[in-house]
Structures are given as structure tokens and as C-alpha cells.
């Protein structure tokens, strides 16, 4: 199964990156870079670490992924430590793992860097002190009596560590001598947070009952305590006061021993950590609501305000769509009720359009005392946007869960609009189910569960009419609405299994199409006029709105089809379903050309208007994932996939598999498609060699004459700079030892100097075997000059034999017969005849072979000439004919 899975990967899309993921429930770590003189914030996102600069909250780096989700992080001056499962990893330069710590038997949940050492505690009660990568000390605690829940190093306490437990007791240990120095009985509540105060010997202790204790550990004396009823203390931070956070922030004045200020709804969930920047009036917080926030203390009374933040969805997205024609912004509606825009270029271009809310001016007068949550609208289920008139009025219309009234949003002002679009005579228990904005940006068409389809003017928000004689376009729920490019047609699909075509201006029905099953959703590609419908029986229909007929039908999904999108040219239809597959259908051929599995079911999919990225949203995931369209980067071989095709699981972008899972097997390498050397015997195939290797073979003499040096080479000096000496204690120069016999010249026979080259030997053996693949391969490796030398040495004067000339002619004949390396055969033959034509004319056997080769050449060129003439004739007719 793993081999099949590795082979059936997507050939069209490749994971690129994830948008909108910033933080989770893991407390952050703060570092100060001495060279850059800047603070850096490190957060955990799944299996990797994200590093941001605090000044701009711009992402600096993303680390390599670990094998499991990160449970806690800590940082020192040089490294960042992250615990994933039972292992601890040390990251250098915020990216690569340089050390790994193995020794825990349970999940690690606490980390504390201390000088050159590292302390780690797991859920089984083991506390390990690491020195480099070796275990320096191991402390074992019984989780039933002392379950370690917090660790801290008191300032100026050399080799001392303060441990807090969920039972409430605290222990002070010396990790150098492995001795328990003191035990604090506690305050009858589990310790959740420990923090060193600016004063020596004084620490802040947060408990699970919401109590904060300022305690002197040297005197074992409680200086002061505070109580808040927001739940357990999740984090403590000292400045001039202490911040206590659990979704809200409280600032306590330690001098007056009273609450100085509070910041409610700082995060939608519990705050994971809060840290004051040393020497600056800034507080950095992160939480499980996928938000990083920087607060500045410049308000009267010591209050704080939000300075900058990076925030994504705190609940999974429900719908995503690209906004604009440049494909650089992705609109995303989440279950948290927010509408956000994520930029594919840089995070500083992200926009948060906020939560939808009811009309406060009217509602607050009638209903006094409404809470902040009661004024919020439920999550957006569907929306439509356009960039045509976004500078003039609202350009986004959204449907909300369980509500009939739809809301308008302004993209440029990043706010909710002033209009609540609702029909004049609303039906009881009806809700808005589908929405579409015309291409001109002036009108919005909204369908509801009672069967109504209404038209509204976006500029004024006024109702302009509805479709149907009895004010009902369908006898059931409206599942989809769409308008064409020129505002001539309106298309509606309902649960009554009908697709109806309406005239947009007169709102009169022109035609209807009966479907095999009730449609679940629909999507119109306006440029091509293709309408895609997903049915309740998990099939897809493509309707041409010009002919108003079903032109394609696709089947293959095994779950509800959640969303679909067209490619910009209308050639592909990409669908996402609850069976965790994302499929790409080719409309011209009517085939499935790409399919891959994801770990979490996709709920939304959108193709960029430029075609470079595919954006997806998934169940139980807060981010928007981008996939690269590989067809824009190079040729992609798409072929129809069989009905029993088993797709492979693709890793979501931004999440890299473990190193052990990234090893490529030989079966995977062998499975890569290799083009055949010869597609057909009747075809002519050219070589892949560059033209410089064969085109200049007949002009080598001219090239050598042009490249001949102007001046002769200068002879070197008679004596070397360092004269050779004889080894020994006394330095002596070496004398020449050549004898008179050695210096005299000798006459040798030519046969004693002649040596056959590797090509000549391979050609001679090929004459006997009949296979000329090896000598041809040797010639392909030679350059033009070396090739000329090899062909020159084929004669007896060059050390060869007449049989080699005949063997070379047979090699060219076999090349022409097979149709391969057609250009090389002609180039080699031309150079061969130029060098040996005179000697060949004296050999009758060679001349007979050349005559046979000439006949083959004429026959081959006759076939090519006929094909060329036919193609040229067809092209000239196409250019000149009046079509």
C-alpha cells in the first residue's frame, strides 16, 4: 500500500505554504538578539516553530518540522528548545535541529534553560537535567504526591530551581548537588505559574483557584496576595505590576495592592503566555485563539491599548474565495463569525473585516443590557464578492447561519456595511442559503430556504424584485444562484431538482432543466458559460448556459461535495468532498486527470484568477492552505485516471513529514515516467545532442585556421628557478645521467607505435556481433575535434584497417534503418566521406556498401519530403482560404 501511495501522488498540485496560522495553546518564548538589538517572538504552530520580530510582527523564519506536535518551547541566548512527544529538540538559527535529547518515557510538558544546562519534566514525574546531550541528573517524583506543574530559576540563586506541583507544594532544589533544600507547603491550590519578580528573593505564584501570591522564598514569607474569579492563572508577568491572564488581562499595582486596570476580551480563549519586554512599555501575549498581540502602556491610569497584532481564525473556516483579479487576496469566513482577507504576498497586507453584528442603533434602544456576545451575528455560511465597484460602495454580501437577512461588507474600509438585505415580506423560519453579486457590482441576487430569489441594489440596499409568479422561484430550498457576464440571465437551482433560467431584467422564466437529483451547490464560470452543479448523489453536472444542455457528467466522489472551482481558462473543474479527496476534472476530454487525498476533509476550495495557486480550507484546521499549480512551472503529463484509481495522501502545506518518511525508495524512482527512445519504427527521431557537437564537423579546418595563434609559443627559461638537489646533509646538485646510447635517435616500425582506440576496438567487435550501440555511444561522448581524430584513424595509415571502414558504413546503415539519431547519422556520414572518399573508391566491397546506403538515404528523404510537402500545402491553404 505504501508503494501504491507513493506512486499515485498529485501530478498537478504541490503544497506551497499555509496562511493564517500564528499561534496555538503553547506558551511563546521571547529572545533578545544582541547583534540585531531586537526582540524576537517564537510560537509553536503544529509541528514547527514560527519566529516573528516584535517591532513589526513580521515572520522571520519557519523551522523544520518535528515528528509530532510541539507541546512546549523555551529559549536561551543561542538556541530554541521544543518538546514534541518524549523527545526534546534544539533549534539553531530558528530553523534547523542541531541537537536532540532522548531519555524521557512520557510526554515532556515543561522546559527550563539554565546556563549551559537544560531542565525538562514529563508527565510521569521525571525531571532530567541535561548537560549538552548527556543526562547530568535525573529526579523522580511521584505524580500522586508531587506532580511537577511549573519550574523557575530564582535570580542570583546559583544552581537552584524552584519546582511547583499541582498538589500545591513547592520545592527548592540544588541541581549541582542533587539535594532538596527547602519545601514550601503551598496554599491549598495547585501551582499553575511561577515568575521571578524584579526584586531578588521575591517570586510570583499563580494557582488553579485564581489566587496570586507574592512570596519571599528566602524568608518564606507571603508579602501580598490577590484574588480574581476568572479561573486558573495561566501566566504571570512583572513590570510595575503583575498581569494575570485568562482571556482577560488584569494589571495589579503592587505598591497600592489593588487592581490598577483590566483589559477584557484580550483574547477569545485562554491566554497561553504574557511577557513584558525588558526596558520597554510593551507586553506580548499569545493564545489558543490563533492570535499574537503586542500591548503598549501609554494610557492614563496605567492602562494598555493594542499596538499591533497578527490574528487568524480562532475557529475553522467555512468558506473561502479569491477576491480581485490579481489573485493576491483570499477572503475567508470562519466559524468564529469573522471575515478575513489573507494576502499571498506578505502578511502586512492581511485584513480583518471583523465580526458581523446586528443594527446596534435600533436594537440597543429596545433591548437594554445586551452583552457583547448577544450583538454578534452567527458564522457566515456563504458569501460573494467583486472588485468592480468596491471603491464606491460595499462589495461583499454574506449569508449567516440561521438568519434570513444578509449583510454587506466593505473591503476597502475593512468594516461591515450599513445594509441588512431582507425581503419586504419575510417568511417565517426562512434563512438565506445562496448569494451572488453581478459582474458589474450593482446588484445582489439572494436565494432563501423558502424558495424565494430576491434582487437588491447594493448602493442603496433597496429591494428591486423577486423571481417567480407567486414570489417563489422554487418549491423548496434554493441551493444556488448565479448571473452571467452581461446581466442577461439569472440561473437558480433548488431542492426540487430543477435548474431554471430567468431573464435578469424582466425576471421571467425562460426555460428549466430537470436534474437527476437535487443539487447541493453550483458554480458558474462566466467567461466560458459553463455551469457546474454538485448533486446529492455525489455526482457532478456541467451545463452549457448557451445551449442549456448537460454537456458533461462526472462521477467518482464518495461523499458530499463541499465546494468546487474552475480554472481561469475554464478547462479544469476542481472539486473537494467529504471523502477527503480533491479531484480535477478536464472538461474538454471529460476525464478525471488529477486526484489526491488530504488528512482532513476539505470544506472550501478556490482557484486563483491567475491560475498560479489553489487555496483550500479543511475541517478542524484554522489555516488556508496554498497549492502550487505545477503546469505553470513546466510541462505536466496529464492522463485520464482509471475508475479504480487509488490516490495518495498529500501532506498539507507548511507541514513537512519526518526525515525518515522522506527517504525515496528505488521503486519510487523507477516509477517516474521515462519517454521511449523511439515512439514508432516509421518515425524519424533526432538526437538530444546540441548542434555544436555535429553541425560544425565539415568546417573543422576553417575553425582551426581561425583559432590559430598569431605568435608562436615562447620557450621557457633554460634552467628552472629551483635547481634539483641530491638528498643528504651536504647540498649537491643532481647531474644528468643520460647515456650516449639513450640520447641517440632510433628508427621504429609504424606497427610498433600503432594503438587501437576504444572506439576502433568497439567498432571491430560490433562488426562481429551486429550491434552498434556501444561505438555510437562512444562517438556521442566525443567533441568535434576528438570525433575527427577517431574517424581519421580508421584507415590503415592511421593505425586502422579496411574492415573498420566497412564497419562504420554498416553502423550508419543501422542508424538510418532504425530511424534514431537521424541528424547524427548524416553529419557523421558527411565527415566520413570527406576524409576517406578517395580510399573508398579503390575498394569494390566498400563501394557496394555505399551504393546500398545511398539507396536507403534516397528512400528516407522521399518519405520526409512527402510529409513536408503535405504539411506545407495544408498550411498554405489554411492561410489563403476564406473560412
N, C-alpha and C positions, 0 to 999 in steps of 0.2 A: 504494500500500500504506500509506503514512503517513496518507492521508486516512481509509482504512478503519479503520486502527488507532486514530486519534484519536476516531472516532465510536463504536466498539464498546467503550467503557470500562464498568467496572462501575457499575451504577446502584444497587447495594445496599450496597457496602462502600467505604470510603475510608480510606487509610492514616493512622494516628494517630501512633504512636511505636514505639520498639523498647526492649525490656527486656533487661538482662543484658549490655550491651556497655560496657566500661570502658577497655580499653587494647589495644594490639597491639605489634608489634615496634619501633615508632618510639620513640626515647627521649623522655621527657617534658621539659617546660620548667617552671621554677619562677619565680614572680613574687612580689614583696612590694608590697602596696598601702599607700602611705604614709598615706592618709586613713583607711582601714579598720584599719590596723595588723594586717594579716593576710596569711598566705601563701596563694597560690593555685597550684594544680597544673593544668597544661594537658596533655592527652593527645590523641593522634590516634586516631580511630575511623573508618576508611574514608575518606570524603571530607570529613569535618567534624571540628571540634575540640570537645572537652568540657572544661569548666573546673570544678574542684572546689575547695572551701575545705579546707585541710589540717586545720583544727580538728575538723571533723565528717565530712569526706569526702562532703559533700552537694553535689550538682551545682548549679552556679550558672547556667550558660548553655551553650547548644549553638550553635555558629556556623553561618552559612550554608555550604552545601556548595560544594565546588570541582568542576571538571570532571573531575578524576582523583583517584586515591588519593593521600593525603598521604605523602610519603617522609621528611621531616624537619621539625622545628619548632624554633624558638628564640624567645626573648622578651627584651625590654628593659623599660625603665621605663614606656613608654607603649603599645607595640604588641606583637603576637604575629605572628611571621613563619612561614609554612608554604609548603613547596615541594611542588608537585604536577606531575609531569612535568618540562617545561622552563621552567615559569613559577613565580614566587615571588609570594605574596600577603601583604599586611599587613592584619591584623585590628585594628580598634579596638573597645573595649568587649567584647572576646571574642566578637563576633558578626558585624559586617558588614565587608566588604572595603573598605578606603579607598584602597589603592594596589596596583598590580600592576607587576611587574618582568619585562620581556621582553628577552631578549638571549642566553640560553643555547641551544645547539644540541643538547645531550644532557640526560639526566635529572639534575636537581640532587639532590645527596645530602648536602651539608654547608652549614650556615648559621651565621654568627657575627655578631651585632650588636656594633658598636664605636662608641660615642658616637652621633653623628648619621649614621653610615655603616653599611652592611651588606655583609658579605662572603659570597659564595656560590660553591661549587665544584661542578662537574658531573663526570660520568664520563669525559668526553673530555679532562680536564686543564685546563680553563679555570677560572680564578679571577677573579671580577669584583667590584670594589669599587664599590658604589652610593652616590651622594650624592643623597638624596631619591629621584627616579626616574631620574636620569641616570647613565650609566656614567662613573664617575670614573677607573677604572683597570682594565685587563684584563691578567692574567698568564696566559701559556700555557705549560703543561708537557707534556712527552712522557710519556704513561702508561706507556711501556715502561721509562723510566728514573726517573721521579719521579711516581708515581700518588698524588695527594693523598688521604689517608685520615683525617686529623684536623687540626683547626685550634684555636688557642688564642691569647688575648691575654695576654701576661705582665704582671703587675701592675707599675705605675709605669713601664712601657716605652711611652713616648709614640709613637703611630702605628706600633707594632711588632706583628707577627703571626708566630707560630711555626707552621710547617706540618710535618706528619708524613706520611710516604709508606708505601705498602705494601711498598716495597723496603727500608725500614729507616732511610733517611737523614732528617734534619730540616733545615729551612732557616728562618732568621730574616730577615724582610723588613720594610722600611720602606715602608708603603703611601703615604706622603706624597710621597716622592721616587722611588718605584718602584725601589729598589736592594736587592740581595741583600747582607745584612750579614754573615752567617756561615752555614756549612754544618756540621752535625754528622754524622759518618759513620754513627752508629747502632750497633746491637748485633746485627746479622746476623738480624734478625727484623722483620717488618712492624709498623708502629705502628698500634695499634687505638684507643688512648685517650690524651688529653692533659688534664692537670688542674693548675691552679695550686694550690700548697700555701699554707698560712698564712704561710710565710716568703718574703720577697722573693727573687727570682732562682732559687728552687727550684721545680721542676715535677715532677709525677709522670707517668711514661711507661709505658703498658701495651702489651705486644707480643702478637703472634699465637701465640708459643710459650709463653705463660703466665708470662712474666717481668715483674716490676715494677721499674722503675728510678727512684730519686730522684736527680735530676740538677740541678746548679747550672749554669745556662746562661750566667752571666756569666763564671765561671772555667772552663767546660767541664770540670767535674769531677763524677764519679759519687760521691754521698755513700753510698748503700747500694742494695742490690737484694734482691728476694725472688723466690722461685720457687714456683709451685703447678702441680699437674698436672691441673687441671680444664678445661683448654683455653684458648682465647684470652681475653684480658682484654676485657670488654665495657664496663666503666665503672669509673671511679675517683672516690672522694670522700674529702676530708680532714676530719678533726675533730682528735682527738688521735692518731688512727691513720688507716689507709687501708683502705677496703673494696674488695675485689676480687670481682666477682660473675660467675658463670655458672651460674645455678640455685642455687648456694650462695653464702653470704656469709662472707668471711674478714676478720677485724679484726686488723691488724698494729700492734704497738706500735713506734713509730719510735724511741723512746728506748732500749728494750732490744733493738730489731732482732729481734723474734721474734713469732710468732703469738700474739695475746692471746686470741682466741675465734673461734669459727666457728658459722655458722648454716646447717645443711644443709637442703636441700629448701625453701629460702625461696620459690622459685617452681618450677613444674613444667617450665618451659622457661628458656632463657637470659634473664637479666635485661637489659632494654633500657637502663636508666639507674638511677643511685642518686645522691641529692643530700642532703647534710646541711643542715638548717635553721640559719641563722645565729643564734647565741645560744641555741639550744635543743638538748637532747639527743635530737633526732629525726632519723631517716633515712627518706626517702621513696624507694620503689622501684616500678618497673612492669616488666612483662614481656609476652612474647607469649602467656602463658597467660591473658590477659584478666583480670589482677588488678592492683590498686593497693594497696600495703601501706605502713603507717607503723610504724616500729620505734622503741622507746624504750630508751635505755641507762640502766637502773636496776638491773641485776643485779650480783651480786658477781663480781668478776674482770673487769668491763668488758663483760659480755655484754649482748645485746639481746633483747627479747621483742616479740612482735607487739602493738601497741597498738590499731590499727583497720585495717580493710581493706574494700575493695569488690571482690568477685570474682564472675565469672560462669563459664560453662562454658569449659574450655580445649579442648574438642572439641565438634563439633556435637551438638545434642540428638537423641535418638532417639524420645522420646515426650513429649507434653505433655497435661495435663488441668487443668481448673479444680478447685480444692478449696474446699469450703464452698458455702453457698447465697447468699452475698453477691456472689460474682463478683469479689472483690478480690485473690485469690491464684491464681497459676498454678504448678502443680507441673511441673517439667521434669527429665527424666532424660537425661544426656548420655553420649556415648561415652567420656568420661573417667572414668566409673564413679561420678559424683556425682549426688545427688538434691538439687535446689534448689527453693526457692519464691520467686517474684518477685511483688512487690506492684505492682498497677496504680495505687496511691495515692501512695506515696512509697518511696524506696529504703531508708529506715531500717527498713521493715517486712520487708525481704527476709530469708530464712532459708536457711542452708546446712546440710542434713542430713548432709553428709559423704559419705565413701566407704563402700561396703559391704565388710565384712571377714569372714573365717571365724571360727569359735569359737576365740579365742586361748587360752582356758584349757586346752582339750583338745589343740589342735594343737601348741602350743608345747612341751608336755611330750614329745610324741612326736617332733617334728621340731625339733631344736635348730638354731640358726643360720639360720633363715629370714629373708630380707630383708624390708624394709618392703613392697616391691612384691609379694612372694610371698603376703603375707597379704591382699592386696586381692582383692575379688571382681570379676569382669568386669562389663562395662556392663549396665545394665538394658535389657531389650527390651520389657517391658510391665509396667504396674502399675495398681492400682486403689486408690482412696481414698474415705473417707467421713468426715463430720464428726459422725456420730451419737454415737459413744462415744469420741471422741478424748481426752477428759479422763480416761477410766477405764483404757484400755489402747491398744495400738498400733492405728492406724487406716489404715495403708498396707501393702499387700502387693505385692512386686515380684518379677518373674521375671528371671533373669540369663542372659546368653548362655552356652550350653553347660553349664548346671547344672540338675539336677533339683530341688534344694532351693530353695525360695523364702524370701525374707527379709521380716521385718516391720519397720516403721519407726514411730517416734512423732513426730507432727507438733509437738506442744506442747513436747516436750523437745529437739526438733531433733537426734535421735540415731537410730541404728539400734536396732531392738528386740532382744529376747533370744531370739526364736523363729526357728528354721530349719525351715520346714514341709516335711516329706518323707514320702512314703508308707512304711508299715512294711516292705513287701517291694519295694524299688525294683528297677525293671527296668534291665538293663544298657544303657548308652548312651542312656537316656531323658533328656529335658530338659523343663522346664516351658515351655509355649507360651502359655497363656492364664490369666487370673485375673480374678475378680470378687468383690467384697465385698457381702454382703446389705445391704438398706436399713436394717436395724436395727443393723448394725455388729458383730454377734456371730459371724458365720461367714464363711469364705473358701472359695470354690469354685475349684479349680485344675485345669486340664487339661494333659496332657503329650503328648509326641510318640509314646508307645507306645499311646495310646488311652484311658488312664485319666483319670477325672474324680473327684477326691477332695474331701471336705469337712473343714474344720478349724475348731476353735474358737479364736477369736482371743485370748480371755482367757487360756486355759491353753496354747494351742498344740498341743492333742491332736488326733489323727486321729479323725474321727467317722464315717467310712464312705466308700464309693465307689459309683459308679453302674455298673449292668450286672451280668448274672448271672455272667459269668466275669471280673469285676473290670475289664472293659473296656467303655467306653461307645461306642467307635467302632473300626472296623477300619482305623485309620490315625491320622494326626496330628490332634489336637484343635485346631481353628483358632479357636474362640471359645466362651466360656461366659457365661451371664447368668442372673440371678434376677429375679423380678418383685417388685412392691412389697410384697406380703403374704406373701412366702416360701411361696407355694403351688406355683410352677412353677420348674423349672430347665431352661434351654434350652442345648443343646450343638450345635455344628457341627463336622464333621470332614472330612478329606480324602476320605472315602468318598462325598462328595456327599449326605450325609444331614443333615437338621436334626431333632433328636429332642427331644421334650417329656417331661420327667420330673416325677414328684411329688416335691417337695423333701423331705418328711418321710420317706416310705416308700422313696424312691429307686427307684421302679418306673416303667418306661417306659409312657407313656400313648398316644403317637402319634409317628409320624415322617413327615417330608416329604421326598420325593425331589427334589433340585435338578438343574438342567440342567448344572451344572459344579461343580467343587469350590470351596467357599467359601474366601476368603482371610482374612476377618475379619468381625466382626459387632458391632453396637451396638444396645442396647435403650433405647428411651425409655419409662421406667416409667410415667409419668403417662398416656400415651395408649395404651400396649400395642403400640406399633409397633416391629418388629424389622427393622433394615436389615442386609443381607448383601452384601458385595462378593465377586464370583466371580472365578475365574481367567481367565475370558474377557472381563474388563473391564466386565462389566455389574453392575447393582445390582438387588436384590430387596428389597421391603418386605413383611413378613409380619405379619398381624394375629394376635397370640397368643391372642385370644379365639375367633375363628373358625378359626384355624390354617390360613389360606389366603393365598396370594400376592395382595396387593391392588394392588401397583404394580411395574412393571419399567421400569428406566431403562437406556438405552444411549447412549454418546457419548464416553466416555473412550477414549484410545488408548494407555494404559499401565497398569501395575499401580496399583491404588487403595491408597494407603498408609494413609489414615485417613479417618474420617468423624465427623460430629457432628450432633446435632439442635438445632433452635432450642428455647427453653424451652417454647413452646406446642405443639411437635411438628408445626408446619406446614411447616417447611423442613428439608431434609436437605442438609448441606454436605459435599462430598467433595473430597479432594485426591489427585492421582495423579501418576505419574512423567512424564506428558506436560506437566507444568508448568502445569496448569490447576487452578483452584479453582471448582467448579461448585455452584450452589444449585438444588435441585430442590423444586418446590412439590407437596406430597403431595395436597392436595385436587383440584387440577387435573391432576396427573400430568405436568407440563411442566417443562422447564428454563427458569428465569426469570432467572438471572444466571450469568455466566461471565467470568473474566478470567485472563490469563496472568501469570506471575511469571518473573523471570530465572533463579531457582534452583528446582529441583523441591521441592515441599513434602513433608515427611515426617510432619508432625503437624498436626492442626487441632482446635480446641476452642472451642465457643461458650459465652460466659458464661451462668451461670444466670439472670442478669437481662436477657440479650439485648442488652447495650449494646456489647460488644466481641467480635470474633472473633480468637483467638490462633492463630498459625501458626509452625511451625519448618521450616527449609529445609536442604537439603544444602549443606555447606561454609559454613554460617553459624552463628555462635556465639550469636546473639541470639534472643529470642522477640518476634515482631512482632505488634502490635495493629492491628486494623482496626475503624473505627467503623461501627456499624450505622446507616445514614442513614435508615432507616424510623422510628427513634425521634425524629429531629430534625424531620421534616416528611413530607409525602406523597411517596411514591415510586411512580412509574408502572411497574409490573412487567407485562411482556407475554411470552407464550411466544416463545422464541427458535427460529429455524428450525434444521433439521438441518445445514445448511452454514454455520452461524454461525462467523465468524472473530473470536475475542476479541482484545482489545488487551492489550498488556503494561503492567501496573501497576507503578509504581516502589515498591519496598519502603519501608515507613515509616521515617522517620529518614534517608532518602537522597533528597535533592532533586535534580532534574535541573538541568543547566546553564541559565543565564539565556537563552541562545539557543534552548534547546529548550522554554522555557516560553511562547514567543510564541504567541498564539491567532490562528489564521487565520480569515478570513471564512467559509470553508467550515464550520469547526467551529461558529462562532456560528450560521450558518444552519441547522445540523443540529439545534439544540435544538428539542425538540418544542413546537409552538405550538398551543394549543387553538383549535378553529374558532369563528368568531363565532356561527354558528348550526348546532347539531347536526342539526336537521331542520326542514323547512318547516312541518310540522304542529305543532311545539312553540312555546312562548312563552318568550322569553329576556328576562331582566331586565338592566338596565344595571348597570355596576360603580361608578356614582357613589354617594357617601354620601347618606344620607337627608336631611341638612341642605341639600342642593342642590336638592331638589324637593318635599320634604314640607311645607315652610312657605310655599309660593308663595301660597296662598289667605289667609294670615294676615300678609302683609307690613305692612298698615296697622296692625294691632294691635301688631306688633313695633316699628314706628317710633314709635307713640304711647308705648309703654313706655320706649323708649330716648331719648325727647325730653329734652333737658337742662332742669333745673329753673330755672336762672338764664340770662339772655341772655349772649352773649359780651361781654367787656369790650373797649371800643375801645382801641387803642394810643395812646400819647402823640402829641401833635400834631407834635413835632419829633423827629427821630432823635438818638441820642446823639452821633454824629459827623456834623456838617453837611457836605454835599458842597462841595468847593472846586474852583476852576479851576486846572489845572496851570500852573506858572510859578514865577518867582523870588519874586514878591510874592504872598502868600496872599490869595486873594479867594474869596468865596462865590459859588456859582452862583445866577443869578436865573431864575425861571420864564419860559419862552419861549412858553407857550401864548397864542395869539391869541384875540380875541373870537369869531372865526368858529369856532375849534376848540372852544371851551368851550360853544357853543350846542348844544342838542339837535336831532336830526334825526328825521324820520319816514321809516322804510324800509318797503318792502313785505315781507310774510312770505315770499314766494317767494325773495327775495334772501338770506334767512337760513337757509332750509331746506337741510339737508345730509343726504344719504342715508348711513346707517351701512353698515358692511361686511356685516352680516347682511342688511340690506334689499337691497343690490346682489346678494348671493349668492342670496337667495330669488327675486329677479326673474329672474336668469339660469337658475335651476333650473326655473322655470315653463316656460321655452322648451325646455330640454334634457330635462326629465323626471327628472333625478337630484337628489335632495335630500340627498346625503351631506355636501356642504360646509356648507350652512346648519345642518344638525343638529350637525355637529362644532363650529361656532362657538357654538351655544347651549349645548353641553356645557361649554365653557370659561368660560361666564359664571356669576357668582354669582346668588343670588336677586334682589338689587336690580337688577343690570345686566340680568337676564332680563326683569324687569318693565318696565324702560325700553324695551328692544327691542320688546316686544310692544305697548307703548303707542304707539310711533312708527310703527306700521303704517298707521294711518288718515291721511286727508288733513290733518286738523288737526295731527297730529304730524309732518307732512312726508312721509307715505307716499302710498299710493293704494289704491283699492278692489281693484285687481288683486293687491296684496300680501296682502290678507285671504283672497282665494280661493286664492292660492298656499300660504298657511300651512295652510289646510284640506286641500289636496291633500298637503302634507307629512305631516300627521298620518295621513291615509288610507294613505299609502305605508308609514308605520311600523307601522300595525296590520295591513296586508296581509302584510308580511314577518315579523311576529311578534317583531321585535327592539326592544329598549328599551321594553318594554311599560309599565313604570311611568312613564317619562318622557312617553310619549305621552298618558297620562291626566292627568298633572299639568300639562303644557303646555296641553292642551285645556281643562282646567278654568279656568286663569287667562285663557286667550284668550276664553272665553265670558263670564267675569266682566267683562272690560274692554270687549268690543265686541258684546255681545249686542243692544243696542238698535240700533246701526247696521247689524248684520247682518239684523235683522228687516225693514229697509227695502229690502233688496236681494234680489230674487227668485232671481237666479243663485246667490248665496251660500246662501240658504235651501235650494235644491235640493241643493247640495253637502253641507250639514249633514244633510239627511234621509238621503242615501246613507251618510254617515259614521255616523249613528245606527244604521242597519240593520247595518252591519259590527260596531259595538260590541255590539249585542244578540247577533249570531251568535257572536262571540268569547267573550262571557261565558256563553252557553249551553253551549259545549263545556267551558269551565273548570268551570262549576257541575256538569255531569255527572261530570267526573273527580273533583271534590272529594267529591260525594255518594257515589260508588262507593268511594273510599278510606275515608271516614268510616264507611260501612256495614261494610266489611271489618274496620276496627279495632274497632268496637263489638262485632261478632260474635266476634272473637278474644278480647276482654276478658271477654265474658259467657259464651261457650260452655264447656261442661265437657269438656275434652280428656282 
